[in-house]
């Protein structure tokens, strides 16, 4: 196999889901569900309320068990992969008795990384993303956006193979949401990390995506995987670009058709 062909294979299926099945209280959410998530791409997930968007990334990351099927990350069982995860409720995911810096260091500490290496890794991460926050403060002293930034840094500090984010901006005001989108996009451009984000906002889902995964009502299936190849970094001005408008309109039409089904 040529290097170009191997690269195409790697992009096609860094995360490989096959035959996934999941029910809650007798209600079938996923049945014989297959999915390929490309390597080094930003994949966003959008779909109707209750279709299982968060459940999907929770199963792929090992937070929620499934009844049948397999999940592989980088060709290995998902339980052997290094996962970064940013929760929707970032306030509850951070330790309020710790300072922000201690929260960021925490994954390294629990893995037994020597103290000197912890400091070096955090300093490198902060410099990489030009973070100027006062990390000596406790997280409860910070704004919502600052807390979410700490949560994202904590998810990145241990060099994960994939980053999952569950509606990370839903509790932020619009101004802070725009800021955090830009910070997340900058981190993605810098690292090329395979990233999967659940969003309830179609505009946001298109804006951030290389691939938009549009899900159906339950039992959940893939309606379409929509490619959006606009160059990065993207700014809000791109929302008036014809390609953006066309992509968003196509996704909206599919979504409306699915809701009427």
QUISULBEL-V133910 format. One record per backbone hydrogen bond with DSSP energy under -1.0 kcal/mol. CO is the residue of the C=O (numbers start at 0). NH is the residue of the N-H. E is the energy in kcal/mol with one decimal. If there is no record, write none. Layout:
co->CO nh->NH e->E
co->CO nh->NH e->E
This chain:
co->1 nh->5 e->-2.6
co->2 nh->6 e->-2.3
co->3 nh->7 e->-1.8
co->4 nh->8 e->-2.0
co->5 nh->9 e->-2.7
co->6 nh->10 e->-2.4
co->7 nh->11 e->-1.8
co->8 nh->12 e->-1.3
co->13 nh->73 e->-3.2
co->14 nh->36 e->-2.7
co->15 nh->71 e->-2.5
co->16 nh->34 e->-2.2
co->17 nh->69 e->-2.4
co->19 nh->32 e->-2.0
co->20 nh->66 e->-2.0
co->20 nh->67 e->-1.1
co->21 nh->28 e->-2.6
co->21 nh->29 e->-2.2
co->23 nh->26 e->-2.2
co->26 nh->23 e->-2.4
co->28 nh->219 e->-3.5
co->29 nh->21 e->-2.1
co->32 nh->19 e->-2.5
co->34 nh->16 e->-3.4
co->36 nh->13 e->-1.7
co->36 nh->14 e->-2.1
co->40 nh->194 e->-2.2
co->41 nh->209 e->-3.4
co->41 nh->210 e->-1.8
co->42 nh->196 e->-2.6
co->43 nh->212 e->-3.6
co->44 nh->198 e->-2.4
co->45 nh->214 e->-2.7
co->47 nh->50 e->-1.8
co->51 nh->55 e->-2.1
co->52 nh->56 e->-1.5
co->53 nh->57 e->-2.3
co->54 nh->58 e->-2.2
co->55 nh->59 e->-2.4
co->56 nh->60 e->-1.8
co->57 nh->62 e->-2.0
co->57 nh->63 e->-1.8
co->67 nh->20 e->-2.0
co->69 nh->17 e->-2.4
co->70 nh->77 e->-2.1
co->71 nh->15 e->-2.7
co->72 nh->75 e->-1.2
co->75 nh->72 e->-2.9
co->76 nh->79 e->-2.5
co->77 nh->80 e->-1.3
co->81 nh->160 e->-2.8
co->81 nh->161 e->-1.1
co->83 nh->163 e->-3.0
co->85 nh->165 e->-2.5
co->87 nh->89 e->-1.5
co->88 nh->92 e->-1.0
co->89 nh->93 e->-1.2
co->94 nh->97 e->-1.8
co->97 nh->138 e->-1.1
co->98 nh->102 e->-2.1
co->99 nh->103 e->-2.1
co->100 nh->104 e->-2.2
co->101 nh->105 e->-1.1
co->104 nh->107 e->-1.0
co->104 nh->108 e->-1.9
co->105 nh->109 e->-2.4
co->107 nh->112 e->-2.4
co->108 nh->111 e->-1.5
co->113 nh->117 e->-2.1
co->114 nh->118 e->-2.3
co->115 nh->119 e->-2.3
co->116 nh->120 e->-2.6
co->117 nh->121 e->-2.5
co->118 nh->122 e->-2.6
co->119 nh->123 e->-2.2
co->120 nh->124 e->-2.1
co->121 nh->125 e->-2.7
co->122 nh->126 e->-2.2
co->123 nh->127 e->-2.2
co->124 nh->128 e->-1.7
co->125 nh->130 e->-2.4
co->132 nh->134 e->-1.2
co->133 nh->136 e->-1.3
co->134 nh->100 e->-2.5
co->136 nh->99 e->-3.1
co->137 nh->140 e->-1.6
co->138 nh->141 e->-1.8
co->142 nh->146 e->-2.5
co->143 nh->147 e->-2.4
co->144 nh->148 e->-2.1
co->145 nh->149 e->-2.1
co->146 nh->150 e->-2.2
co->147 nh->151 e->-2.2
co->148 nh->152 e->-2.5
co->149 nh->153 e->-2.5
co->150 nh->154 e->-1.7
co->151 nh->155 e->-1.4
co->152 nh->156 e->-1.6
co->155 nh->158 e->-2.0
co->161 nh->83 e->-2.4
co->162 nh->195 e->-2.9
co->163 nh->85 e->-2.5
co->164 nh->197 e->-2.8
co->166 nh->169 e->-1.3
co->168 nh->171 e->-1.8
co->172 nh->176 e->-2.4
co->173 nh->177 e->-2.3
co->174 nh->178 e->-1.7
co->175 nh->179 e->-2.8
co->176 nh->180 e->-2.5
co->177 nh->181 e->-1.9
co->178 nh->182 e->-2.1
co->179 nh->183 e->-2.8
co->180 nh->184 e->-2.7
co->181 nh->185 e->-2.3
co->182 nh->186 e->-2.2
co->183 nh->187 e->-2.3
co->184 nh->188 e->-2.7
co->185 nh->189 e->-2.2
co->186 nh->190 e->-2.2
co->187 nh->191 e->-3.2
co->193 nh->162 e->-2.5
co->194 nh->42 e->-3.1
co->195 nh->164 e->-2.5
co->196 nh->44 e->-2.6
co->197 nh->166 e->-1.6
co->200 nh->204 e->-2.5
co->201 nh->205 e->-2.3
co->202 nh->206 e->-2.5
co->203 nh->207 e->-2.1
co->209 nh->227 e->-2.5
co->210 nh->43 e->-2.5
co->211 nh->225 e->-2.9
co->212 nh->45 e->-2.5
co->213 nh->222 e->-2.7
co->213 nh->223 e->-1.2
co->220 nh->215 e->-2.1
co->223 nh->213 e->-2.6
co->225 nh->211 e->-3.1
co->234 nh->237 e->-2.4
co->235 nh->238 e->-1.7
co->236 nh->239 e->-1.6
co->237 nh->240 e->-1.8
co->240 nh->244 e->-2.5
co->241 nh->245 e->-2.7
co->242 nh->246 e->-2.4
co->243 nh->247 e->-2.8
co->244 nh->248 e->-2.5
co->245 nh->249 e->-2.4
co->246 nh->250 e->-2.3
co->247 nh->251 e->-2.4
co->248 nh->252 e->-2.4
co->249 nh->253 e->-2.0
co->250 nh->254 e->-2.4
co->251 nh->255 e->-2.8
co->252 nh->256 e->-2.2
co->253 nh->257 e->-2.2
co->254 nh->258 e->-2.2
co->255 nh->259 e->-1.5
